[in-house]
Amino acid sequence: MNQTSENKTDGVEGVFGVTDIVLTVVDAALIVIIAVGNSLTLVAVCRFKRLRSPTGVAIASLAVADLIMAIVYTPTRFVHITWPSMFASRAACIVYIFVVHFSASCAVIGISMLSTERGYAIQFPTHYQTCMTTRCSVVISLCVFAAIFCLNLPFLSGLDHYNGQDCYAPSVFPKVYLRTLIVVGVAVLLLGFVAFVRVLVAVFRRQKFSNVLSGQQLKQQISSVRCRLMCVVYVSSLVFWLPHLTYYFYNTFTKQTRNVFVFRILSIFDLCSSAVNFFIYGVININFRMAYKQIIGLDRQDRRTSTDVSATTVTHFDDVAV
């Protein structure tokens, strides 16, 4: 009887060993995809003038947040799962929780920033054209990152009651503070969702009436290209992030310790949100696609031909491309 139980235990450990290897390989692959894809996006926005618009800055901000997820969040999480003893001390645990929450907050709020920027442009086009410059968009992005940093600073201020067991925020920090973070995050997501709905309505209306618009109106309405881009990015990000946010919110109301396996699966979903954006930009937006090709050397046309193609494709990048 004891021998049978030992064999079953060995079998379970073997399965989890294989699962750990598979999850580690997936993590590593996603890190490479996120790092390469979002680095290309940042280089494209910085290098090509036609991509330096307020929407381009919002996309670059999201790319920075995604890079933080790949370079900071994922390796830290992997070390914590693989060698939990390294985070047995209070200081290491608190720093780990701060890094994880800061990284995730940047990614989630970055999605809403992109959506809100497009909603603002659709709802208040005159004010947007007058006030929302590229420089203004950069300043707003920096202020948002600073606000996220300050919002997570209480993790380092001694609010914790770490007992040396489970280094997980719902088990270590006061529920009130964590729920406050969730409320702020949900409020930002709701703002982004309202903007997303407004943009979606505008896209459908433009498609419905595009056959009766004059030439000048068509030039104005063609900005739906970047509206569709935002819609796809927002929906995909929401689908990938919602399971983890729901699980985290549930854990703030329970006294149970987290399931490490479930946590790893949900974290992979988070990374998928950061990995797909590069492909969305390249598939939907011709200017990003051309920029990627030029950066990696796949575009063999000369600079003049590339400029002519871009000029005939879009009248003015500030209205169309991003």
N, C-alpha and C positions, 0 to 999 in steps of 0.2 A: 504493500500500500504506500509506504513512504517512498519507495523507488519510483512508483508511478507519478506521485506528486512532484518529485524532483525532476522527472522527465518533462512534465507539463510546464514547470517553471522555466526549465532550460529552453523549451520551445518558445515560450512567451518572450523571454529575454532575447532569443535569436531574432524573432520578428521585429521587436523594438530596435534591435541593433541595425537591422536592414533598413527600417524606417528612418532611423537617425541618419544613416548614410545618404539615403535618397533626399531627405529634407536638407541636409548640408549641401549636397550637390546643387539642388534647386536654389538655395540661398546664394551660393557662389555664382551661379549663372545669372541670377537676377542682379547681383551686385555689378557684374561686368556690363550687362545690358544698360542698367541705370547710369553707371558712370560714363560709359561711352556715349550713349544717346543724349543725355542731358548736357554733357560737355560740348557735344556738337551743337546743341541748341544755343548754349551760351555764346560759343564762338560765332555762330551765325548771326545772332542779334548784335553782338559787338562789332563784327567785321563788316556787315553789309548795311549800308545806310537805309535801304528800302525796308529793312526789318526793324529799324529803330523808331518805333511808334509807341504810344501809351499801351496798346495791346501787346506789343512786342516786349515791353518792359515787364508787364504782368506775366507773360509766358516765361521770361527769363527769371523772374522771382520764383515762380513755381519750379523751374529747373534747379535753382539753388536749393530750394527745400527738398526736392527729390534727391539731389546729390548728398545732402545731409543725411537723408534716410539711408543711402547706400554706404557712405563712407564712415558715418558715425553710429547711426542707430543699429544697423545690422551686425557689424563686427562686435559691438558692445553686447548686444543681446546674445550673440552666439557664444561669446566667452562666458557670459553669465549662466547660460544653460549647460554648457559643457563643463565648466569648472566653477560650480556655485560656491565652493569654499573660498574663492578669491574675493567674494563679496560678503563674507561672514562678518566683517567689521562694519560698524555703523557708518563710518565715513565713506567707504567704498560703496555701500548699498545706497546711501543718499545721493551720491554723485551719479550712480547708475540710473536711478529713478529720474533725476533731473534731466540727464542726457536723453533718455528715452522719451520723456514727456515733451521736452523742447523740440526734438526732432519731429515727433508725430504732430504736434501743434502747428509747426511751420508748414507741414505738408497739407494738413486739413484746411487751415486758414488760407493757404496759397490758392487752393482750388476756388474758394469763395471769392477771393480777390479778383481772379480772372473773370468769374461770372458777374460780379458786381460792376466791374469796369465796363463790360459789354451792356449790362442793363442800364447803366448811367448814360452810355452813348446813345442808346435807343430811346430812352424816356426823355432825356433832355439834350437833344442833339446840338442846339445852338449854344447852350452853356458849355457843353462838352468841347465843341470846337474852339471856343474862346479861351477856356481855362485849363483844359487838360492837355498840357504839353508833355513832351517826353521827360523833361527835367522835373516837372511836377510829379509825374508818375514814379520816377526814381526816388524822390523824397518821400512820397507816400509809402513806397515799398520798404524803405529803410526804417520809417517810423513804425510800420507794422511789425517788422522783425524785432525792433527794440521793445515794443509793447508785449510781444510774445515772451521775450526773455524776462521782462519784469514780472509778467504774470506767473512764470514758473519759478521765480526766485524764492518764494516761501518754502520750496522744497529744501533749500539750503539754510533755512533760518532756524532750525531746531524744533519744528512742529511735530516731528516724528515721535513714535513710541516703538522703535525697533527693538524686538526681543531676540534677535539673532537667529530666527528661524526662516520665515519666508520673506525674501526681499522683493515684495510686490506692493505697489502703492496703496491699494485698498486695505492691505493688512498692516501697513506701517503708518499711514497718515490719517488725520481726522477726516471722517466722512464728509463733514460740512465743507471743508476746503476742496475736496475732490469733486463734490457735487457742484460747487461754485464754478470750478473749471469746466465741468460738463455743460452747465447752463450757458456759460460764455461761449463755448464751442458750438453748442446747438443754436444759439442766437446768431452767430456769424454764419453758420450753415443755412439757417432759415433766410437770412438776408440774401445769401447767394442763391438759394432756391427761388425766392421771389424774383430776383433778377433773371434767373434761368427761365422761369415761366414767361416773363415779359419778353425775353429774347426769342423764345420758342414761338410765341404768338406772332411776333414780327416776322419771323422766318416763314411761317405758314401763310401769312397775308401777302408777303412779297411773292411767294411762289404762285399764289392764286391769281394775283392781279398783274403778274409780270408781262402778260401778253398784251395788255392795254396801256402800258406806261410809255411815255415819250422817251426819246433818247436821253435827255438830261436826267429824267427821273430814274431811268435804268442805271445811269452812272452812280447815282446816289444810293439806289437800292442794292447795288451789287456788293455792298459791304456785308451782305448776308453770308458771304463766304467765311468771314471770320466769326460770324455769329454761329454758323453750323459747326465750325471748329470748336468754339467754346462749349456748345451743347454736347458734343460727343465727349470732350474731355471731362465735363462736369458729370455726365451720366456714368461714364466708366469709373471715375473716381468714387462717386457715391456708392456704386455697387460693390466696389472692392473694400471700402472703408466701413460701410454700415455694419457688417457682422462684428467687427472688432469693437466698434463703439458701443454696440448693443451689449456685448459680452462684458465689457468694462463697466458699463452703467449697472448691469445686473450684479456684478461683484461688489459694488459699493453698498448694496443692501443685504448682503449675505456675510456670514462669518466663515464660509468655507474657503479653503486655500485653492489657488488656481490650478487648473489642469494644464500641465506643462505641454502635453501633446497638442491640446486644443489651442493653446497660446502660440505655438510654433506655426500651426496651420493658418491661424488668423494673421500672424505677422507676415506670412508669405503672401496672403491676399493684399496686405498693405503695400508690400513691395511691388506687386503686380500693378497697382495703381500708378506707381512712379515709373515703371518700366514701359507701359504702353503709350505714354504721352508722346515720346519721340516718334513712334510709328504713326500716331494719329496726325501729328503735324506734317509729316512727310507725305502721307496719303491724301489728306484733304487740301493742304495749302501748297500751291505750285511754287511760291517764293521760298518757302522752307525746303521744299524738295530740291529746287535748283541750288540753294545755298549748301545743302548737305553734299550734293554731288560735286560742287566746286571745292569744298573743303577737303573731301577725301580723294579728289582727283579723278572722278568718274566722268566729269563733264569735259569733253575734248574740244568743245567749241571755243573759239576765241572770245575775248572779253566783249568785243563789239557785237558779235552775233548774240551773245547771251543778253546783253543790254537791250538789243532790239526786240528779242523774244519777250523779255520781261515787260517792255514798254507797250507792246501790242496786246499782251495778255491782260494787264491791269493799267488803267489810266493813271491812278495815283495810289501809291501804296498805303497812304494814310487812311484811305477810304475802303480799300479792298483787301490788301494782302494778308494781314494777320487776323 
